[in-house]
Amino acid sequence: MFNPREMLRHFAENCTACGLCVECCPIVANTVLRDVDSVKIMEEILDLFRDGKIGDLARTRIYSCLFCNTCTAICPQALAPGLCFGAGKMTLLELGDPIPQGVATILGAGKELLESVIPSFRGLLDRPDRLIMDLGVEAQKSVKTVLFSSCWGLVEGRVLATTVKILQRIDPEIRVLGGFDSCCGELQFMAGHPEEAGRQFDRLIAGLNVLSPEKVVIFCPTCKMTFDHHHPDTAWSWMFITDFIAGHLDELGPFHEVAATVTIHDPCHFVRGITPGSESPRKILNAIPGIKIVEMENAREDALCCGAYAITGMGKPGFEFRDRRLKQAQDTGADILGLYCPGCQMILGAEGPNISLPVESILTLLGKSLRIA
């Protein structure tokens, strides 16, 4: 089971406060940390983790962290700083430090939002029972393929419904598992409750075991990273949605032309996750006649984050970072900003009308080509 306290203890014992994780961090330039010595920042982090001493630099470092994994490959001690900063919210909460509103309300707001969108998502399906929410009722219905929707996947219900229709061409009996009680734990982690996040993930795995699938296809790259991080011992395997579809393109056609120039926003938790990738989304787009891909300044493993975590924790610096990414997309001259992460779609898609650049999932584009969107 994921043990954040042990992880923080290990970090406190082994971090040398070299500051490299600060120096490579893309969000620092948008915060008050921009002119502060990186070593001093990390010394405050260690003061917090070792002695419970709260400093403004440590607080800003933790709540502005994008959790984009840029620092993962940089740390000479292989300590996964971003993951530790995320878990460090727990320390601040336990010390009674004031909680940013975005962090304090994320669980309640997330549950309320999911409850409001699930009925409309069910209405987009060919039959309502494709969405599984009560595993007690569904316990005796074993399925071959489960699409794990993630929380934010249900919020992007039209994209998710199109994806279900695409996957029905591969497995007509595909089922969708989703809902607040089936979260991978990421909501709890973002809210500063990493221990509850671990327990929630264990509940999810127990639920999936009830269904006895052969394959779990994961709609959200953050959920995929969470699965890879915990690496549960299961009789079934898991795979990210674009990897799964890219391996079954020959079962989907015929493909019809979609004339558009697309620039791709790569989510950090896919291209810099534990098992990173970037080719399958491009393989999908290249299978669509009429699509031309133009890459942004930061693409693939160098992609900039959408800013979601920093928006939740710090507000303005996160929004500025989001706008920087959108500017990169505009600068390509593309017709469409294509993405494949429901969380990124919520953050970047909301600004699409303001920048005159449509934001669409590449799965929606695939659905249009297959004439099932």
Buried (B, 14 or more C-beta within 10 A) or exposed (E): EBEBEEBBEBBBEEBEBBBBBBEBBBBBEBBEBEEBEBBBBBBBBBBBBBEEEBBEBBBBBBBBBBBBBBBBEBBEBEBBBBBBBBBBBBBBBEEEBEBBEBBBBBBEEBBEBBEEBBEEBBEBBEEEEBBBBEBEEBEEBEBBBBBBBBBBBBBBBBBBBBBBBBBBBBBEEBBBBBBBBBBBBBBBBBBBBBBBBBBBBBBBBEBBBBBBBEBBBBBBBBBBBBBBBBEBEEEBEBBBBBBBBBEEBEEBEEBEEBEBBBBBBBBBBBBBBBEBBBEBBBBBBBBBEEBEBBBBEBBBBBBBBBBBBBBBBBBEBBBBBBBBBBEBBBEBEBBBBBBBBBBBBBBBBEBBEEBEBBBBBBBBBBBBBBEBB
